[in-house]
Amino acid sequence: MKKKFYCEASYIMGLVLLAFGASLMTRADFGLSMIIAPAYLMNLKLAEYFSFMTFGMAEYLFQALLLILLIVFVRRFKFTYLLSFLTAVLYGMMLDGCLYLFTFLGEINLAVRIVFYLVGLFTTALGVAFMFHTYLSAEVYELFVKETTERFGWKLGVVKTIYDIMSLVLAVVMSFAFFGFGNFKGIGIGTLICALVNGRLISAYGALLEKGFDFVDRFPLRKYF
């Protein structure tokens, strides 16, 4: 018999796991997922001028710009768009908290970096799977794909693929523009591995969650989202 799991708790679990996994992959330094790489590069560049800038702050700053682009592109605005930005802020704060904790480790060797990357890869995939089982607003990254698909009637898989490719292209251009052609940052072998296996991991985790849990609402808030 399936155990009951609240959708609101799934939202919290998703955010925590995403932040924790992203922080591990950041410390591993083998390359981040193509989705968050642009925000990471923005952080590296802005930190040269603003000492207070953090990866988490760059995350919700980048997602704010993405949200503005979405509103212009689909030519409409919904209240839930602001809730997605709130999710981005919460995620950014959690990400900074996790990264702060890892600073106490100091320098890490290659073996530890590999472990960090693998744990981060599996953890972020699980986080996304949890986020798929909540009605609460996801980050602007997911919102952009969802709203574009609904607005123009395009296929979700096609839009997601195009979005991922554009994110990768943007990250490459930003890396070249900010740090030169011989100094890739935020993109690497880890980015390629993530692109190849992340979708399959998310699907596998989703199937396991649905097999073991019955996701239900704890509060009557779904109609507002």
N, CA and C atoms as a LAMMPS dump frame, in Angstrom:
ITEM: TIMESTEP
0
ITEM: NUMBER OF ATOMS
675
ITEM: BOX BOUNDS ff ff ff
-5.0000000000000000e+02 5.0000000000000000e+02
-5.0000000000000000e+02 5.0000000000000000e+02
-5.0000000000000000e+02 5.0000000000000000e+02
ITEM: ATOMS id mol type element x y z
1 1 1 N 0.839 -1.209 0
2 1 2 C 0 0 0
3 1 3 C 0.869 1.252 0
4 2 1 N 0.504 2.212 -0.824
5 2 2 C 1.283 3.435 -0.914
6 2 3 C 1.148 4.281 0.35
7 3 1 N 2.236 4.96 0.689
8 3 2 C 2.202 5.882 1.809
9 3 3 C 1.802 7.276 1.309
10 4 1 N 1.137 8.031 2.161
11 4 2 C 0.703 9.373 1.797
12 4 3 C 1.885 10.342 1.904
13 5 1 N 2.023 11.19 0.907
14 5 2 C 3.075 12.215 0.915
15 5 3 C 2.456 13.512 0.432
16 6 1 N 2.597 14.553 1.238
17 6 2 C 1.957 15.82 0.904
18 6 3 C 2.711 16.551 -0.205
19 7 1 N 1.94 17.133 -1.115
20 7 2 C 2.532 17.874 -2.227
21 7 3 C 3.339 19.075 -1.734
22 8 1 N 2.903 19.693 -0.653
23 8 2 C 3.63 20.833 -0.091
24 8 3 C 5.005 20.403 0.439
25 9 1 N 5.047 19.2 1.032
26 9 2 C 6.318 18.658 1.511
27 9 3 C 7.224 18.295 0.333
28 10 1 N 6.606 17.864 -0.761
29 10 2 C 7.365 17.546 -1.964
30 10 3 C 8.058 18.793 -2.51
31 11 1 N 7.383 19.928 -2.413
32 11 2 C 7.951 21.209 -2.841
33 11 3 C 9.199 21.541 -2.019
34 12 1 N 9.097 21.397 -0.713
35 12 2 C 10.225 21.695 0.171
36 12 3 C 11.379 20.732 -0.089
37 13 1 N 11.062 19.458 -0.204
38 13 2 C 12.092 18.463 -0.482
39 13 3 C 12.791 18.771 -1.799
40 14 1 N 12.013 19.144 -2.808
41 14 2 C 12.59 19.455 -4.103
42 14 3 C 13.574 20.606 -4.033
43 15 1 N 13.187 21.678 -3.349
44 15 2 C 14.065 22.839 -3.231
45 15 3 C 15.353 22.499 -2.492
46 16 1 N 15.217 21.801 -1.373
47 16 2 C 16.392 21.456 -0.567
48 16 3 C 17.352 20.571 -1.357
49 17 1 N 16.817 19.565 -2.014
50 17 2 C 17.663 18.652 -2.777
51 17 3 C 18.318 19.342 -3.966
52 18 1 N 17.582 20.217 -4.643
53 18 2 C 18.154 20.959 -5.763
54 18 3 C 19.301 21.851 -5.315
55 19 1 N 19.092 22.557 -4.211
56 19 2 C 20.137 23.457 -3.704
57 19 3 C 21.354 22.674 -3.244
58 20 1 N 21.116 21.595 -2.51
59 20 2 C 22.221 20.778 -2.013
60 20 3 C 22.995 20.156 -3.167
61 21 1 N 22.28 19.598 -4.132
62 21 2 C 22.941 18.974 -5.269
63 21 3 C 23.722 19.965 -6.111
64 22 1 N 23.142 21.14 -6.345
65 22 2 C 23.833 22.162 -7.138
66 22 3 C 25.094 22.644 -6.439
67 23 1 N 25.049 22.747 -5.119
68 23 2 C 26.232 23.187 -4.364
69 23 3 C 27.344 22.144 -4.453
70 24 1 N 26.971 20.865 -4.414
71 24 2 C 27.973 19.804 -4.559
72 24 3 C 28.625 19.843 -5.94
73 25 1 N 27.806 20.026 -6.974
74 25 2 C 28.347 20.073 -8.331
75 25 3 C 29.206 21.314 -8.544
76 26 1 N 28.855 22.398 -7.858
77 26 2 C 29.661 23.612 -7.948
78 26 3 C 31.041 23.384 -7.354
79 27 1 N 31.091 22.753 -6.175
80 27 2 C 32.378 22.475 -5.54
81 27 3 C 33.183 21.444 -6.329
82 28 1 N 32.505 20.517 -6.99
83 28 2 C 33.213 19.515 -7.781
84 28 3 C 33.953 20.153 -8.949
85 29 1 N 33.341 21.2 -9.536
86 29 2 C 33.967 21.984 -10.603
87 29 3 C 34.299 21.157 -11.847
88 30 1 N 33.375 20.269 -12.208
89 30 2 C 33.504 19.536 -13.473
90 30 3 C 32.551 20.093 -14.527
91 31 1 N 31.798 21.104 -14.158
92 31 2 C 30.809 21.675 -15.062
93 31 3 C 29.421 21.478 -14.5
94 32 1 N 28.626 22.534 -14.563
95 32 2 C 27.261 22.491 -14.047
96 32 3 C 26.288 22.118 -15.159
97 33 1 N 25.051 21.898 -14.784
98 33 2 C 24.044 21.631 -15.807
99 33 3 C 23.898 22.873 -16.683
100 34 1 N 23.484 22.671 -17.914
101 34 2 C 23.371 23.787 -18.852
102 34 3 C 22.319 24.801 -18.409
103 35 1 N 21.394 24.364 -17.546
104 35 2 C 20.322 25.244 -17.102
105 35 3 C 20.832 26.324 -16.159
106 36 1 N 21.685 25.943 -15.212
107 36 2 C 22.146 26.915 -14.21
108 36 3 C 23.519 27.498 -14.527
109 37 1 N 24.164 26.999 -15.571
110 37 2 C 25.49 27.511 -15.93
111 37 3 C 25.493 29.011 -16.223
112 38 1 N 24.5 29.561 -16.961
113 38 2 C 24.514 31.007 -17.203
114 38 3 C 24.475 31.842 -15.928
115 39 1 N 23.672 31.421 -14.945
116 39 2 C 23.61 32.148 -13.678
117 39 3 C 24.945 32.066 -12.944
118 40 1 N 25.599 30.925 -13.016
119 40 2 C 26.907 30.763 -12.38
120 40 3 C 27.936 31.696 -13.011
121 41 1 N 27.916 31.786 -14.325
122 41 2 C 28.842 32.675 -15.028
123 41 3 C 28.544 34.142 -14.719
124 42 1 N 27.264 34.471 -14.604
125 42 2 C 26.885 35.821 -14.202
126 42 3 C 27.443 36.143 -12.826
127 43 1 N 27.374 35.163 -11.939
128 43 2 C 27.907 35.361 -10.589
129 43 3 C 29.412 35.62 -10.615
130 44 1 N 30.144 34.813 -11.375
131 44 2 C 31.591 34.977 -11.445
132 44 3 C 31.978 36.363 -11.951
133 45 1 N 31.251 36.845 -12.95
134 45 2 C 31.593 38.147 -13.525
135 45 3 C 31.194 39.296 -12.601
136 46 1 N 29.979 39.253 -12.082
137 46 2 C 29.512 40.337 -11.216
138 46 3 C 30.297 40.395 -9.911
139 47 1 N 30.784 39.245 -9.453
140 47 2 C 31.555 39.203 -8.209
141 47 3 C 32.873 39.967 -8.337
142 48 1 N 33.325 40.176 -9.579
143 48 2 C 34.542 40.96 -9.793
144 48 3 C 34.318 42.433 -9.451
145 49 1 N 33.064 42.866 -9.508
146 49 2 C 32.739 44.263 -9.259
147 49 3 C 31.952 44.468 -7.967
148 50 1 N 31.211 43.447 -7.568
149 50 2 C 30.389 43.546 -6.354
150 50 3 C 30.749 42.383 -5.429
151 51 1 N 31.47 42.695 -4.371
152 51 2 C 31.969 41.647 -3.483
153 51 3 C 30.861 40.88 -2.775
154 52 1 N 29.688 41.478 -2.678
155 52 2 C 28.584 40.836 -1.972
156 52 3 C 27.832 39.83 -2.847
157 53 1 N 28.131 39.81 -4.14
158 53 2 C 27.405 38.943 -5.058
159 53 3 C 27.693 37.471 -4.768
160 54 1 N 26.643 36.652 -4.716
161 54 2 C 26.769 35.215 -4.49
162 54 3 C 26.107 34.458 -5.635
163 55 1 N 26.368 33.164 -5.688
164 55 2 C 25.752 32.323 -6.713
165 55 3 C 24.231 32.352 -6.566
166 56 1 N 23.755 32.264 -5.326
167 56 2 C 22.312 32.281 -5.101
168 56 3 C 21.669 33.576 -5.562
169 57 1 N 22.325 34.7 -5.293
170 57 2 C 21.812 35.997 -5.739
171 57 3 C 21.794 36.072 -7.258
172 58 1 N 22.85 35.572 -7.884
173 58 2 C 22.902 35.567 -9.354
174 58 3 C 21.801 34.685 -9.923
175 59 1 N 21.469 33.617 -9.205
176 59 2 C 20.396 32.724 -9.65
177 59 3 C 19.077 33.479 -9.78
178 60 1 N 18.648 34.15 -8.703
179 60 2 C 17.356 34.811 -8.819
180 60 3 C 17.413 36.101 -9.617
181 61 1 N 18.594 36.695 -9.769
182 61 2 C 18.733 37.831 -10.665
183 61 3 C 18.58 37.378 -12.112
184 62 1 N 19.232 36.28 -12.456
185 62 2 C 19.119 35.751 -13.818
186 62 3 C 17.688 35.308 -14.105
187 63 1 N 17.057 34.666 -13.121
188 63 2 C 15.686 34.214 -13.331
189 63 3 C 14.705 35.384 -13.428
190 64 1 N 15.029 36.499 -12.784
191 64 2 C 14.198 37.699 -12.938
192 64 3 C 14.263 38.199 -14.37
193 65 1 N 15.452 38.199 -14.953
194 65 2 C 15.613 38.6 -16.352
195 65 3 C 14.885 37.626 -17.277
196 66 1 N 14.977 36.349 -16.951
197 66 2 C 14.296 35.334 -17.749
198 66 3 C 12.782 35.498 -17.66
199 67 1 N 12.296 35.885 -16.484
200 67 2 C 10.863 36.098 -16.298
201 67 3 C 10.374 37.274 -17.14
202 68 1 N 11.151 38.338 -17.181
203 68 2 C 10.802 39.493 -18.016
204 68 3 C 10.755 39.08 -19.488
205 69 1 N 11.736 38.284 -19.905
206 69 2 C 11.768 37.787 -21.282
207 69 3 C 10.534 36.938 -21.574
208 70 1 N 10.137 36.114 -20.618
209 70 2 C 8.956 35.271 -20.791
210 70 3 C 7.695 36.117 -20.984
211 71 1 N 7.527 37.139 -20.158
212 71 2 C 6.345 38.004 -20.244
213 71 3 C 6.277 38.691 -21.606
214 72 1 N 7.417 39.146 -22.084
215 72 2 C 7.47 39.786 -23.403
216 72 3 C 7.169 38.775 -24.501
217 73 1 N 7.71 37.571 -24.347
218 73 2 C 7.577 36.549 -25.391
219 73 3 C 6.141 36.04 -25.517
220 74 1 N 5.505 35.733 -24.379
221 74 2 C 4.144 35.18 -24.424
222 74 3 C 3.082 36.276 -24.382
223 75 1 N 3.508 37.522 -24.121
224 75 2 C 2.622 38.688 -24.114
225 75 3 C 1.453 38.533 -23.125
226 76 1 N 1.777 38.056 -21.933
227 76 2 C 0.768 37.98 -20.882
228 76 3 C 1.473 37.874 -19.533
229 77 1 N 0.706 38.132 -18.473
230 77 2 C 1.264 38.055 -17.123
231 77 3 C 0.27 37.363 -16.208
232 78 1 N 0.785 36.495 -15.357
233 78 2 C -0.032 35.808 -14.358
234 78 3 C 0.579 36.012 -12.976
235 79 1 N -0.277 35.99 -11.978
236 79 2 C 0.205 36.135 -10.602
237 79 3 C 1.181 35.022 -10.24
238 80 1 N 0.968 33.834 -10.776
239 80 2 C 1.844 32.706 -10.471
240 80 3 C 3.277 32.931 -10.96
241 81 1 N 3.46 33.863 -11.907
242 81 2 C 4.811 34.19 -12.346
243 81 3 C 5.634 34.736 -11.166
244 82 1 N 4.996 35.562 -10.358
245 82 2 C 5.68 36.119 -9.185
246 82 3 C 5.995 35.027 -8.173
247 83 1 N 5.109 34.052 -8.067
248 83 2 C 5.345 32.946 -7.145
249 83 3 C 6.533 32.103 -7.607
250 84 1 N 6.703 31.98 -8.914
251 84 2 C 7.87 31.269 -9.444
252 84 3 C 9.151 32.015 -9.096
253 85 1 N 9.09 33.339 -9.16
254 85 2 C 10.271 34.123 -8.776
255 85 3 C 10.559 33.959 -7.285
256 86 1 N 9.5 33.875 -6.468
257 86 2 C 9.687 33.633 -5.032
258 86 3 C 10.376 32.294 -4.806
259 87 1 N 9.994 31.298 -5.575
260 87 2 C 10.659 29.998 -5.495
261 87 3 C 12.136 30.135 -5.846
262 88 1 N 12.428 30.951 -6.857
263 88 2 C 13.819 31.179 -7.252
264 88 3 C 14.616 31.826 -6.116
265 89 1 N 13.992 32.76 -5.405
266 89 2 C 14.663 33.418 -4.283
267 89 3 C 14.932 32.415 -3.163
268 90 1 N 13.941 31.601 -2.843
269 90 2 C 14.114 30.58 -1.8
270 90 3 C 15.223 29.603 -2.173
271 91 1 N 15.223 29.181 -3.43
272 91 2 C 16.267 28.28 -3.91
273 91 3 C 17.641 28.934 -3.814
274 92 1 N 17.726 30.195 -4.214
275 92 2 C 19.001 30.903 -4.16
276 92 3 C 19.532 31.023 -2.749
277 93 1 N 18.664 31.283 -1.794
278 93 2 C 19.078 31.387 -0.395
279 93 3 C 19.573 30.041 0.132
280 94 1 N 18.868 28.966 -0.232
281 94 2 C 19.295 27.635 0.181
282 94 3 C 20.63 27.263 -0.457
283 95 1 N 20.793 27.622 -1.725
284 95 2 C 22.037 27.336 -2.435
285 95 3 C 23.213 28.034 -1.761
286 96 1 N 23.051 29.291 -1.426
287 96 2 C 24.116 30.025 -0.742
288 96 3 C 24.424 29.413 0.622
289 97 1 N 23.381 28.965 1.321
290 97 2 C 23.586 28.327 2.616
291 97 3 C 24.399 27.056 2.502
292 98 1 N 24.093 26.241 1.516
293 98 2 C 24.834 25 1.306
294 98 3 C 26.283 25.283 0.908
295 99 1 N 26.47 26.238 0.01
296 99 2 C 27.83 26.588 -0.419
297 99 3 C 28.652 27.119 0.744
298 100 1 N 28.018 27.861 1.635
299 100 2 C 28.717 28.396 2.812
300 100 3 C 29.206 27.256 3.702
301 101 1 N 28.371 26.252 3.88
302 101 2 C 28.763 25.115 4.712
303 101 3 C 29.961 24.388 4.112
304 102 1 N 29.998 24.283 2.787
305 102 2 C 31.085 23.56 2.132
306 102 3 C 32.407 24.333 2.141
307 103 1 N 32.352 25.634 2.429
308 103 2 C 33.604 26.403 2.478
309 103 3 C 34.514 25.925 3.598
310 104 1 N 33.959 25.315 4.618
311 104 2 C 34.761 24.837 5.743
312 104 3 C 35.605 23.629 5.371
313 105 1 N 35.321 23.017 4.218
314 105 2 C 36.099 21.862 3.784
315 105 3 C 37.442 22.261 3.189
316 106 1 N 37.554 23.51 2.759
317 106 2 C 38.789 23.957 2.13
318 106 3 C 38.978 23.3 0.778
319 107 1 N 40.239 23.079 0.393
320 107 2 C 40.531 22.445 -0.888
321 107 3 C 40.171 20.96 -0.833
322 108 1 N 39.643 20.427 -1.933
323 108 2 C 39.297 19.013 -1.996
324 108 3 C 40.041 18.36 -3.154
325 109 1 N 40.423 17.091 -2.97
326 109 2 C 41.189 16.401 -4.011
327 109 3 C 40.277 15.849 -5.101
328 110 1 N 40.884 15.244 -6.092
329 110 2 C 40.136 14.775 -7.259
330 110 3 C 39.095 13.723 -6.891
331 111 1 N 39.464 12.782 -6.024
332 111 2 C 38.528 11.719 -5.641
333 111 3 C 37.282 12.298 -4.977
334 112 1 N 37.472 13.266 -4.094
335 112 2 C 36.343 13.894 -3.411
336 112 3 C 35.502 14.685 -4.398
337 113 1 N 36.156 15.334 -5.348
338 113 2 C 35.421 16.084 -6.372
339 113 3 C 34.522 15.16 -7.189
340 114 1 N 35.031 13.99 -7.533
341 114 2 C 34.236 13.029 -8.302
342 114 3 C 33.019 12.575 -7.489
343 115 1 N 33.24 12.287 -6.217
344 115 2 C 32.131 11.881 -5.34
345 115 3 C 31.105 13.003 -5.233
346 116 1 N 31.592 14.215 -5.043
347 116 2 C 30.698 15.378 -4.953
348 116 3 C 29.85 15.515 -6.221
349 117 1 N 30.503 15.35 -7.365
350 117 2 C 29.764 15.509 -8.617
351 117 3 C 28.666 14.451 -8.761
352 118 1 N 29.026 13.196 -8.505
353 118 2 C 28.068 12.11 -8.673
354 118 3 C 26.9 12.245 -7.7
355 119 1 N 27.2 12.554 -6.447
356 119 2 C 26.126 12.741 -5.459
357 119 3 C 25.258 13.929 -5.858
358 120 1 N 25.896 14.988 -6.326
359 120 2 C 25.149 16.17 -6.76
360 120 3 C 24.265 15.88 -7.953
361 121 1 N 24.773 15.086 -8.898
362 121 2 C 24.012 14.729 -10.09
363 121 3 C 22.741 13.96 -9.724
364 122 1 N 22.89 12.947 -8.873
365 122 2 C 21.739 12.134 -8.477
366 122 3 C 20.789 12.916 -7.571
367 123 1 N 21.338 13.793 -6.744
368 123 2 C 20.506 14.559 -5.816
369 123 3 C 19.643 15.581 -6.545
370 124 1 N 20.23 16.29 -7.502
371 124 2 C 19.45 17.28 -8.244
372 124 3 C 18.35 16.621 -9.069
373 125 1 N 18.63 15.461 -9.635
374 125 2 C 17.606 14.74 -10.398
375 125 3 C 16.44 14.352 -9.491
376 126 1 N 16.753 13.904 -8.274
377 126 2 C 15.702 13.565 -7.321
378 126 3 C 14.914 14.816 -6.931
379 127 1 N 15.617 15.936 -6.798
380 127 2 C 14.948 17.19 -6.467
381 127 3 C 13.948 17.595 -7.534
382 128 1 N 14.332 17.454 -8.788
383 128 2 C 13.42 17.774 -9.891
384 128 3 C 12.21 16.842 -9.86
385 129 1 N 12.445 15.559 -9.58
386 129 2 C 11.351 14.592 -9.516
387 129 3 C 10.347 14.976 -8.429
388 130 1 N 10.836 15.443 -7.293
389 130 2 C 9.938 15.899 -6.231
390 130 3 C 9.165 17.137 -6.67
391 131 1 N 9.834 18.048 -7.373
392 131 2 C 9.169 19.262 -7.829
393 131 3 C 8.065 18.963 -8.84
394 132 1 N 8.185 17.866 -9.543
395 132 2 C 7.152 17.463 -10.49
396 132 3 C 5.889 16.958 -9.787
397 133 1 N 5.992 16.723 -8.481
398 133 2 C 4.861 16.181 -7.727
399 133 3 C 4.302 17.196 -6.734
400 134 1 N 4.358 18.452 -7.092
401 134 2 C 3.759 19.497 -6.285
402 134 3 C 3.041 20.488 -7.194
403 135 1 N 2.006 21.091 -6.681
404 135 2 C 1.285 22.103 -7.451
405 135 3 C 1.879 23.494 -7.253
406 136 1 N 2.744 23.647 -6.256
407 136 2 C 3.348 24.944 -5.982
408 136 3 C 4.288 25.343 -7.119
409 137 1 N 4.481 26.631 -7.284
410 137 2 C 5.205 27.154 -8.445
411 137 3 C 6.662 26.705 -8.47
412 138 1 N 7.077 26.199 -9.619
413 138 2 C 8.474 25.825 -9.822
414 138 3 C 9.282 27.074 -10.154
415 139 1 N 10.578 26.895 -10.357
416 139 2 C 11.434 28.023 -10.704
417 139 3 C 11.091 28.537 -12.104
418 140 1 N 11.634 29.7 -12.43
419 140 2 C 11.33 30.331 -13.712
420 140 3 C 11.836 29.478 -14.872
421 141 1 N 12.893 28.709 -14.65
422 141 2 C 13.398 27.828 -15.709
423 141 3 C 12.282 26.918 -16.227
424 142 1 N 11.632 26.212 -15.308
425 142 2 C 10.55 25.301 -15.687
426 142 3 C 9.328 26.075 -16.177
427 143 1 N 9.065 27.224 -15.545
428 143 2 C 7.924 28.048 -15.93
429 143 3 C 8.042 28.499 -17.384
430 144 1 N 9.234 28.873 -17.81
431 144 2 C 9.446 29.352 -19.174
432 144 3 C 9.031 28.28 -20.183
433 145 1 N 9.464 27.052 -19.951
434 145 2 C 9.125 25.953 -20.859
435 145 3 C 7.622 25.686 -20.828
436 146 1 N 7.05 25.621 -19.646
437 146 2 C 5.628 25.313 -19.489
438 146 3 C 4.744 26.37 -20.154
439 147 1 N 5.007 27.642 -19.875
440 147 2 C 4.165 28.711 -20.401
441 147 3 C 4.324 28.877 -21.905
442 148 1 N 5.527 28.701 -22.406
443 148 2 C 5.752 28.787 -23.85
444 148 3 C 5.004 27.679 -24.58
445 149 1 N 5.048 26.483 -23.996
446 149 2 C 4.341 25.344 -24.579
447 149 3 C 2.834 25.6 -24.635
448 150 1 N 2.279 26.087 -23.524
449 150 2 C 0.837 26.328 -23.46
450 150 3 C 0.414 27.495 -24.349
451 151 1 N 1.211 28.534 -24.4
452 151 2 C 0.843 29.739 -25.141
453 151 3 C 0.782 29.494 -26.639
454 152 1 N 1.718 28.733 -27.174
455 152 2 C 1.8 28.567 -28.628
456 152 3 C 1.383 27.173 -29.106
457 153 1 N 1.053 26.295 -28.16
458 153 2 C 0.606 24.965 -28.538
459 153 3 C 1.702 24.08 -29.084
460 154 1 N 2.945 24.358 -28.704
461 154 2 C 4.066 23.552 -29.171
462 154 3 C 4.221 22.306 -28.307
463 155 1 N 4.966 21.331 -28.813
464 155 2 C 5.209 20.104 -28.061
465 155 3 C 6.211 20.36 -26.939
466 156 1 N 5.884 19.82 -25.75
467 156 2 C 6.72 20.058 -24.575
468 156 3 C 8.149 19.576 -24.777
469 157 1 N 8.291 18.374 -25.336
470 157 2 C 9.623 17.819 -25.537
471 157 3 C 10.474 18.666 -26.464
472 158 1 N 9.85 19.196 -27.513
473 158 2 C 10.573 20.035 -28.47
474 158 3 C 11.004 21.35 -27.809
475 159 1 N 10.087 21.963 -27.071
476 159 2 C 10.394 23.234 -26.402
477 159 3 C 11.504 23.034 -25.368
478 160 1 N 11.42 21.943 -24.61
479 160 2 C 12.434 21.66 -23.59
480 160 3 C 13.803 21.463 -24.219
481 161 1 N 13.84 20.722 -25.324
482 161 2 C 15.114 20.488 -26.007
483 161 3 C 15.713 21.789 -26.531
484 162 1 N 14.871 22.613 -27.154
485 162 2 C 15.343 23.896 -27.674
486 162 3 C 15.834 24.781 -26.537
487 163 1 N 15.093 24.788 -25.43
488 163 2 C 15.487 25.61 -24.287
489 163 3 C 16.839 25.158 -23.734
490 164 1 N 17.046 23.859 -23.615
491 164 2 C 18.314 23.342 -23.099
492 164 3 C 19.472 23.722 -24.017
493 165 1 N 19.254 23.602 -25.319
494 165 2 C 20.308 23.94 -26.283
495 165 3 C 20.639 25.426 -26.212
496 166 1 N 19.599 26.26 -26.139
497 166 2 C 19.817 27.696 -26.049
498 166 3 C 20.543 28.067 -24.755
499 167 1 N 20.242 27.375 -23.67
500 167 2 C 20.929 27.628 -22.404
501 167 3 C 22.402 27.283 -22.522
502 168 1 N 22.701 26.17 -23.195
503 168 2 C 24.089 25.772 -23.392
504 168 3 C 24.827 26.782 -24.267
505 169 1 N 24.192 27.195 -25.351
506 169 2 C 24.808 28.182 -26.239
507 169 3 C 25.067 29.484 -25.488
508 170 1 N 24.094 29.913 -24.69
509 170 2 C 24.256 31.134 -23.917
510 170 3 C 25.421 31.018 -22.939
511 171 1 N 25.531 29.862 -22.278
512 171 2 C 26.619 29.661 -21.324
513 171 3 C 27.976 29.712 -22.017
514 172 1 N 28.071 29.094 -23.187
515 172 2 C 29.331 29.111 -23.946
516 172 3 C 29.687 30.534 -24.357
517 173 1 N 28.724 31.271 -24.864
518 173 2 C 28.96 32.658 -25.278
519 173 3 C 29.371 33.511 -24.089
520 174 1 N 28.701 33.342 -22.963
521 174 2 C 29.033 34.116 -21.762
522 174 3 C 30.439 33.791 -21.272
523 175 1 N 30.804 32.507 -21.311
524 175 2 C 32.139 32.104 -20.876
525 175 3 C 33.215 32.732 -21.752
526 176 1 N 33.012 32.699 -23.072
527 176 2 C 33.96 33.322 -23.998
528 176 3 C 34.033 34.832 -23.77
529 177 1 N 32.872 35.469 -23.65
530 177 2 C 32.815 36.922 -23.514
531 177 3 C 33.433 37.399 -22.206
532 178 1 N 33.214 36.656 -21.142
533 178 2 C 33.685 37.082 -19.824
534 178 3 C 35.132 36.709 -19.547
535 179 1 N 35.553 35.514 -20.031
536 179 2 C 36.844 34.996 -19.601
537 179 3 C 37.774 34.572 -20.737
538 180 1 N 37.369 34.789 -21.97
539 180 2 C 38.236 34.485 -23.097
540 180 3 C 38.049 33.08 -23.641
541 181 1 N 38.585 32.841 -24.822
542 181 2 C 38.381 31.571 -25.517
543 181 3 C 39.121 30.405 -24.874
544 182 1 N 40.183 30.666 -24.165
545 182 2 C 40.958 29.561 -23.59
546 182 3 C 40.663 29.301 -22.137
547 183 1 N 39.558 29.827 -21.632
548 183 2 C 39.305 29.701 -20.194
549 183 3 C 37.829 29.412 -19.919
550 184 1 N 37.422 28.184 -20.234
551 184 2 C 36.039 27.774 -19.984
552 184 3 C 35.748 27.743 -18.484
553 185 1 N 34.615 28.261 -18.102
554 185 2 C 34.177 28.2 -16.708
555 185 3 C 32.708 27.787 -16.666
556 186 1 N 32.368 26.963 -15.687
557 186 2 C 30.984 26.551 -15.501
558 186 3 C 30.52 25.467 -16.457
559 187 1 N 31.307 25.179 -17.487
560 187 2 C 30.95 24.18 -18.496
561 187 3 C 32.101 23.189 -18.617
562 188 1 N 31.785 21.911 -18.675
563 188 2 C 32.829 20.907 -18.783
564 188 3 C 32.252 19.536 -19.03
565 189 1 N 33.031 18.521 -18.741
566 189 2 C 32.594 17.148 -18.941
567 189 3 C 31.355 16.856 -18.1
568 190 1 N 31.272 17.504 -16.939
569 190 2 C 30.104 17.316 -16.084
570 190 3 C 28.826 17.821 -16.73
571 191 1 N 28.931 18.876 -17.513
572 191 2 C 27.773 19.42 -18.233
573 191 3 C 27.266 18.416 -19.256
574 192 1 N 28.204 17.786 -19.973
575 192 2 C 27.841 16.791 -20.978
576 192 3 C 27.185 15.574 -20.33
577 193 1 N 27.775 15.084 -19.242
578 193 2 C 27.21 13.923 -18.544
579 193 3 C 25.798 14.229 -18.058
580 194 1 N 25.632 15.417 -17.493
581 194 2 C 24.322 15.833 -16.992
582 194 3 C 23.29 15.862 -18.113
583 195 1 N 23.692 16.384 -19.258
584 195 2 C 22.774 16.472 -20.398
585 195 3 C 22.348 15.089 -20.889
586 196 1 N 23.264 14.111 -20.81
587 196 2 C 22.994 12.775 -21.322
588 196 3 C 22.121 11.937 -20.388
589 197 1 N 22.301 12.093 -19.069
590 197 2 C 21.641 11.168 -18.134
591 197 3 C 20.571 11.807 -17.264
592 198 1 N 20.524 13.125 -17.199
593 198 2 C 19.629 13.767 -16.24
594 198 3 C 18.156 13.437 -16.496
595 199 1 N 17.753 13.458 -17.756
596 199 2 C 16.364 13.159 -18.079
597 199 3 C 15.967 11.755 -17.666
598 200 1 N 16.857 10.799 -17.893
599 200 2 C 16.572 9.416 -17.53
600 200 3 C 16.512 9.249 -16.017
601 201 1 N 17.413 9.929 -15.31
602 201 2 C 17.405 9.858 -13.847
603 201 3 C 16.111 10.414 -13.277
604 202 1 N 15.677 11.539 -13.814
605 202 2 C 14.443 12.169 -13.331
606 202 3 C 13.249 11.245 -13.562
607 203 1 N 13.195 10.637 -14.725
608 203 2 C 12.099 9.719 -15.039
609 203 3 C 12.109 8.509 -14.106
610 204 1 N 13.3 7.972 -13.848
611 204 2 C 13.419 6.808 -12.962
612 204 3 C 13.005 7.164 -11.542
613 205 1 N 13.466 8.299 -11.058
614 205 2 C 13.083 8.743 -9.713
615 205 3 C 11.569 8.971 -9.632
616 206 1 N 11.016 9.569 -10.671
617 206 2 C 9.589 9.836 -10.685
618 206 3 C 8.783 8.551 -10.58
619 207 1 N 9.207 7.526 -11.305
620 207 2 C 8.514 6.237 -11.261
621 207 3 C 8.602 5.617 -9.87
622 208 1 N 9.767 5.717 -9.232
623 208 2 C 9.934 5.174 -7.88
624 208 3 C 9.067 5.92 -6.869
625 209 1 N 9.007 7.239 -6.994
626 209 2 C 8.191 8.026 -6.073
627 209 3 C 6.711 7.678 -6.214
628 210 1 N 6.264 7.546 -7.446
629 210 2 C 4.856 7.237 -7.679
630 210 3 C 4.508 5.805 -7.269
631 211 1 N 5.494 4.934 -7.295
632 211 2 C 5.272 3.56 -6.865
633 211 3 C 5.138 3.465 -5.348
634 212 1 N 5.887 4.299 -4.636
635 212 2 C 5.891 4.202 -3.185
636 212 3 C 4.996 5.184 -2.456
637 213 1 N 4.605 6.286 -3.144
638 213 2 C 3.848 7.331 -2.458
639 213 3 C 2.606 7.744 -3.235
640 214 1 N 1.618 8.167 -2.485
641 214 2 C 0.42 8.771 -3.046
642 214 3 C 0.471 10.252 -2.699
643 215 1 N 0.72 11.087 -3.69
644 215 2 C 0.905 12.518 -3.447
645 215 3 C -0.456 13.213 -3.348
646 216 1 N -0.7 13.821 -2.199
647 216 2 C -1.986 14.475 -1.931
648 216 3 C -1.744 15.882 -1.389
649 217 1 N -2.758 16.731 -1.487
650 217 2 C -2.654 18.097 -0.988
651 217 3 C -2.948 18.135 0.513
652 218 1 N -2.127 18.852 1.255
653 218 2 C -2.383 19.056 2.68
654 218 3 C -3.279 20.265 2.908
655 219 1 N -3.123 21.277 2.039
656 219 2 C -3.903 22.505 2.168
657 219 3 C -4.685 22.756 0.865
658 220 1 N -5.842 23.389 0.936
659 220 2 C -6.675 23.635 -0.262
660 220 3 C -6.203 24.859 -1.047
661 221 1 N -4.988 24.795 -1.554
662 221 2 C -4.395 25.951 -2.23
663 221 3 C -4.187 25.73 -3.726
664 222 1 N -4.412 24.531 -4.2
665 222 2 C -4.101 24.199 -5.587
666 222 3 C -4.792 25.13 -6.58
667 223 1 N -6.024 25.553 -6.272
668 223 2 C -6.788 26.384 -7.196
669 223 3 C -6.131 27.737 -7.442
670 224 1 N -5.231 28.16 -6.532
671 224 2 C -4.563 29.445 -6.695
672 224 3 C -3.309 29.352 -7.545
673 225 1 N -2.942 28.127 -7.932
674 225 2 C -1.727 27.941 -8.699
675 225 3 C -2.026 27.391 -10.084
